[in-house]
Amino acid sequence: MPKVSTIAIDGPAASGKTVVGRLLSSQLGFQFLDTGLMYRAVTLVAIQQSTPLSNDAALTTLAAKTQIAITDTPDGARVLVNNHDVTGSLRDPEVEAAVSRISAVAGVRTALVAKQREMAAAGSIVMAGRDIGTVVLADADIKVYLEASAEERAKRRGLEKSGTDDKESVGAVQKDLEARDKQDSQRASSPLRPADDAHIIQTDGLSIEQVVAKIAQLVAARS
């Protein structure tokens, strides 16, 4: 049984956090949580309920009251919001356009961080996001920050969404990613950045398996 029980994986959009975290957790027999799904879930509910995206107080109340359950399955995570499966709607264009704005609201982050810590309380968890090592699990046994160039991440996202890596599609995706990087890294509450004690892994040119192997080596060294 590994001595390591909490692993934080942070990084910008499309850096590979989710796929790496899911594979790593499977190898270790750990629970996996992609915290980004929780922000998408709150964003979806806000859109469905016509909550003004400029009303921080209303968004904070919404985040605190919304019941979110995430189950990781062999086919990916299933997300239930107030007992309704909303998995298929979390990547809708409207959600994509608003999630960074809602993620920047300090009250929303406070409400969701509390829920995330509850999920991690049992231990043996790999948690992926943008503020795991710095805020959510600041005392995590192992902290990893995945980096990749905007161009590389755009290619990955393009292939993931439409199965194409043509220059025009990749260029549009890259612009969106760079805009989100700027918004996430400059927000006042829990900005995107590596923890001081995080292991930074540059993933350009590496396969998913190679990245997972690097983190597994860190686990083995602590065990």
Secondary structure, DSSP 8 states (H G I E B T S, - for coil): --S--EEEEE-STTSSHHHHHHHHHHHHT-EEEETHHHHHHHHHHHHHTT--TT-HHHHHHHHHH--EEEEEETTEEEEEETTEE-GGGTT-HHHHHHHHHHHT-HHHHHHHHHHHHHHHTT--EEEEESSIIIIITTT-SEEEEEE--HHHHHHHHHHHHHS---HHHHHHHHHHHHHHHHHHHH-SSS-S---TT-EEEE-TT--HHHHHHHHHHHHHHH-
